[in-house]
Amino acid sequence: MLLSSPARATRLESWHFDPNQNQLDLTTDSGIQPRVFLIDNPKRLVIDLSGTTLSYPTTKQNFGSKIREIRVSQLDPQTTRLVIELAPGYTVSPQSVIVRRDSNFHWVVKLSSIEKMPATGIFVRRPYNDIRGRDFIRQVSQLVYTYLDQPKLTQLP
């Protein structure tokens, strides 16, 4: 008769975010491979730890000017998810996200550059009561808002 012990899931032991360095440190009790990607509207960095369980309830912590908050939760029975949500008006490019393994149990996720998004606008000078100008502004505004409302997903290497 063969007996097998149940597979033990990796646990997220701890995490710490240093807002001065824009750096997240993750420690687990065994080896994992994080999956990191960006999502827009609002801009956030998502870190999925597959095969990992959370040993405490969902956590949410606010950080201030550039980082609105970090949330840690159990996405499904086998995946812990960390979400770094940027404050409104800030963005990060995929090239500025550095994921580094320090050991089998420790990972560092560094946002090397969090940038303030430039204000955008369209200024059109037109005569008073110009119907074509008003229609043009309405069409451009509709296109811009439609584009901004679309969710965007960026996979990081």
C-alpha positions in Angstrom: 0.0 0.0 0.0 1.4 3.4 -1.0 0.8 6.4 1.1 1.5 9.9 0.0 1.5 13.1 2.0 -0.5 16.0 0.6 1.4 18.6 -1.4 2.3 21.5 0.8 1.8 24.9 -0.8 4.4 27.6 -0.5 3.4 30.4 1.9 4.1 34.1 1.5 6.0 34.7 4.7 6.4 38.5 4.5 6.5 41.5 2.2 7.8 45.0 2.7 7.6 48.0 0.5 10.2 50.8 0.8 8.5 54.0 -0.7 11.9 55.8 -0.7 13.4 53.1 -3.0 10.1 52.1 -4.7 11.1 48.6 -3.9 9.0 45.6 -2.8 10.7 42.7 -1.0 8.9 39.3 -0.9 9.9 36.3 1.2 8.3 32.9 0.9 9.0 29.6 2.7 10.1 27.8 -0.5 11.0 28.6 -4.1 8.6 30.3 -6.5 8.6 32.1 -9.8 6.5 35.4 -9.6 4.5 36.5 -12.7 4.6 40.3 -13.0 2.5 42.4 -15.3 1.0 45.9 -15.7 -2.6 46.8 -16.0 -4.0 50.3 -17.0 -7.0 52.3 -15.8 -5.9 52.8 -13.0 -2.2 51.9 -13.6 -1.1 49.1 -11.4 1.6 46.5 -11.2 0.3 42.9 -10.5 2.5 40.2 -9.0 1.0 36.7 -9.0 2.7 34.0 -6.8 1.5 30.8 -8.3 1.5 27.8 -5.9 1.5 30.2 -2.9 -1.0 30.6 -0.1 -1.5 33.6 2.2 -1.4 32.8 5.9 -3.3 35.9 6.9 -6.3 37.9 5.7 -6.4 40.2 2.8 -4.2 43.2 3.5 -4.4 46.8 2.1 -1.8 49.5 3.0 -1.6 53.1 1.8 1.7 54.7 0.9 1.3 58.3 -0.1 2.2 60.4 -3.1 3.3 58.0 -5.9 1.9 54.7 -4.7 -1.8 54.8 -3.8 -1.9 51.4 -2.1 -0.6 47.9 -2.0 -3.1 45.0 -1.7 -2.2 41.4 -0.9 -4.9 38.8 -1.3 -5.6 35.1 -2.1 -6.6 35.3 -5.8 -7.6 31.6 -5.9 -6.6 28.5 -3.7 -3.2 28.3 -5.3 -2.3 31.9 -6.1 -1.4 34.9 -3.9 -1.7 38.3 -5.6 0.0 41.5 -4.8 -1.2 44.7 -6.5 0.8 47.9 -6.4 -1.6 50.7 -7.5 -0.1 54.0 -8.5 -1.6 57.3 -7.4 -3.7 59.1 -10.0 -1.5 61.0 -12.5 1.5 58.6 -12.1 2.7 55.9 -14.5 5.4 53.3 -14.8 6.8 51.7 -18.0 7.5 48.0 -18.3 11.2 48.8 -18.9 11.4 50.4 -15.4 10.1 47.3 -13.5 13.0 45.2 -12.4 12.3 41.7 -10.9 15.4 40.2 -9.2 15.8 36.9 -7.3 18.1 37.3 -4.3 17.7 33.7 -3.1 15.3 30.7 -3.5 13.0 32.4 -0.9 13.5 36.1 -1.6 12.5 38.3 -4.5 12.9 42.1 -5.1 10.6 44.0 -7.3 11.9 47.5 -8.0 10.0 50.3 -9.8 13.1 52.2 -11.0 11.1 55.1 -12.4 7.6 56.2 -11.4 6.8 59.2 -13.6 4.2 62.0 -13.3 2.0 61.8 -16.4 1.9 65.0 -18.5 -1.3 66.9 -18.6 -2.9 66.6 -22.1 -5.4 68.8 -23.8 -6.5 70.0 -27.1 -7.0 73.7 -27.7 -8.8 74.8 -30.8 -9.4 78.4 -31.7 -12.6 78.8 -33.6 -15.2 81.4 -34.3 -18.2 81.7 -32.0 -21.1 79.4 -33.0 -19.0 77.4 -35.5 -21.0 74.1 -35.8 -18.2 72.2 -37.6 -15.7 73.1 -34.9 -18.1 72.0 -32.1 -18.7 68.7 -33.9 -15.0 68.2 -34.4 -14.3 68.8 -30.7 -17.2 66.4 -29.8 -15.7 63.6 -32.1 -12.2 64.0 -30.8 -13.4 64.0 -27.1 -15.4 60.8 -27.8 -12.4 59.1 -29.3 -10.1 60.0 -26.5 -12.6 58.9 -23.8 -13.3 55.6 -25.6 -9.5 54.9 -25.8 -8.9 55.8 -22.1 -11.8 53.6 -20.9 -10.3 50.5 -22.6 -8.5 48.2 -20.1 -4.9 47.6 -21.2 -2.7 44.7 -20.2 1.0 44.7 -20.5 3.0 41.5 -19.9 6.5 42.0 -18.5 9.4 39.7 -19.5 
